[in-house]
Amino acid sequence: MAYKGTTAGTSVGGSNPPIRINGGLGGYLNTGSTAQPIGMGVWFHGTTDTSTGPFVANYFTDAKQLGMKQGDIMFVSAQMSTVASSQQLYIGIVGAVTTDGAALSTMSFISST
């Protein structure tokens, strides 16, 4: 099931926002005067969506409202069915965050097989 944002209400799938599990209070790590700041948050999201879902543009439609920052790290636990081989762990970096949302920009994954 695709992520629907925290404003999805109680419809099937409903609200299933990522949760911030760790991170600095400042929000960014400054890497220099000309370098892009790096987010310092760590997030978790559980889903039954396909492996590419969280990596589609603006997948997390309410990323800005949730406080995600570019460079934050996200762990995604995905289980597409009850079959053990469908359980996968993805680790991604949050890409650009806009009012339209954000997606994970890079991916690494671990499957149960």
C-alpha positions in Angstrom: 0.0 0.0 0.0 1.4 3.4 -0.9 2.1 6.0 1.7 -0.7 8.5 1.9 0.6 11.1 4.3 -0.6 12.1 7.7 -3.6 13.9 6.1 -5.0 10.7 4.6 -7.5 10.2 7.4 -8.9 6.8 8.2 -9.3 5.4 4.7 -7.9 2.0 3.9 -4.1 2.4 4.4 -4.8 5.5 6.4 -2.1 7.5 8.0 1.2 5.7 8.4 3.8 8.5 8.8 7.5 7.9 9.2 8.6 8.4 12.7 11.8 10.2 13.7 13.8 7.8 15.9 17.0 9.9 16.5 18.8 13.0 15.4 20.3 16.3 16.4 18.3 19.2 17.7 19.9 21.6 15.3 18.5 19.8 12.3 21.6 20.2 10.0 25.3 19.5 10.1 27.1 22.4 8.5 29.9 21.0 6.3 31.4 24.3 5.2 30.4 27.7 3.8 29.8 26.4 0.2 28.7 22.8 0.9 25.2 21.6 1.2 24.1 21.1 4.8 23.5 17.5 5.9 20.4 16.4 7.8 21.1 14.7 11.1 17.8 12.9 11.6 17.1 9.2 11.6 13.7 8.0 10.6 11.7 4.7 10.4 8.9 3.8 8.1 7.0 0.5 7.8 5.1 -0.3 4.6 3.7 -2.9 2.4 4.6 -0.9 -0.7 6.9 -2.2 -3.4 10.7 -1.8 -3.1 10.8 1.3 -5.4 7.9 3.1 -3.7 9.9 5.3 -1.2 12.3 6.2 -4.0 9.6 7.8 -6.2 9.5 11.6 -6.4 7.5 13.2 -3.6 6.6 9.8 -2.1 6.5 11.3 1.4 4.0 14.0 0.6 4.2 15.6 4.1 8.0 15.4 4.6 8.4 19.1 5.2 5.6 19.1 7.8 7.0 16.1 9.6 10.4 17.9 9.8 12.5 15.8 7.4 15.6 17.4 6.1 17.7 16.6 3.1 20.4 14.2 4.1 18.4 12.5 6.9 18.7 8.7 6.9 15.5 6.5 6.6 15.1 2.9 7.5 12.2 1.3 5.6 10.8 -2.1 6.7 8.8 -3.4 3.7 6.7 -6.5 3.7 4.7 -7.1 0.5 3.1 -10.3 1.7 3.3 -12.9 4.5 6.0 -14.8 2.6 9.3 -14.4 4.4 11.2 -13.7 1.1 9.1 -10.6 0.6 10.4 -8.9 3.7 13.1 -6.4 3.0 14.9 -3.6 4.8 15.8 -0.5 2.8 18.2 2.2 4.0 18.0 5.5 2.1 19.0 9.1 2.3 16.2 11.8 2.1 16.6 13.8 -1.0 15.5 17.4 -1.5 12.5 18.3 0.8 9.9 20.7 -0.7 6.3 21.6 0.0 5.4 18.8 -2.4 7.2 16.2 -0.4 10.4 14.2 -0.6 11.7 10.8 -1.7 14.7 8.7 -0.7 17.5 9.6 -3.1 19.8 6.7 -2.7 19.1 3.1 -1.7 20.6 0.1 -0.1 18.6 -2.9 0.9 18.7 -6.1 2.8 16.3 -8.9 2.0 15.4 -11.9 4.1 16.7 -14.4 1.5 
